[in-house]
């Protein structure tokens, strides 16, 4: 069962791996990223960040969707990480589940502006999240489990 889909452009790093593991108790992480799946060095780095005893799969978005639909994953607690809102939107359209989407870390970059303390977005990224919200997907903005959850819709009004 999918515990959360986290949007974090850094994908898997210590903060994601360990703080969210304590909160959710997942035993598998699925990274849904076409770029990361094609990058052996990045896959190796993420493998080193994965907590002991947690299975890690780095897949293209379509392969991640196939994996998440596999009946063998149903009894597992799965944490999914996507690099951006568009990838999360695509993944959610390919799977039947509707877990909470955690908007956690999107770094400042050209064309992006402040959305929350740790999230910078452009209009295209915000539109992808708006579509998910309109489809009934719950979107929480939360950097780490120890910080307060912020409501996406309220932040979006100010954006």
C-alpha positions, 0 to 999 in steps of 0.5 A: 500500500502506498503511504505517500507520494512525495515530490522532492526534486532531490529524490532520495537523500538522508532527510527523506529516507530517515525522517519519513521512515520514522513517521510512516514505517515504510519498508519499500521506496519507489523512485518514479523518475525517467532521468534517475532511472537512466542514470546509474551513478544517481541510482547508486547514490540513492541506494547508499541513502536508503535505510537498512532493511528498506527495498529500493526501486528506481524506475521510469514513471511507467515502470514505477506504475507497473510495479505499484500495481503489482499484487506483491507490493500490496502488503508492503508499506511503500513510499513513492518519490517523484521529482516534480508535480508533472511526474506525480500527476502522470504517475497518479493517472497510471495507478488506481491508488489516491494516496496523499501527495506530500509537497516537500522540496523543490529548490529555487531555479530559474523561472520558479518563485517562492511557494513555501519555505522549501518549495519553489515552483513555476506556473506549469508545476502549480497547474499540475498540482491544481489538476490533482487537487481538482481530482480530489487528491489531498496535497500537503506541504510539509518539509519533514514530519516534525514541521507543521503541515500546510494546506496546499490550497491556502498557499496556492491562493497566495502564489 
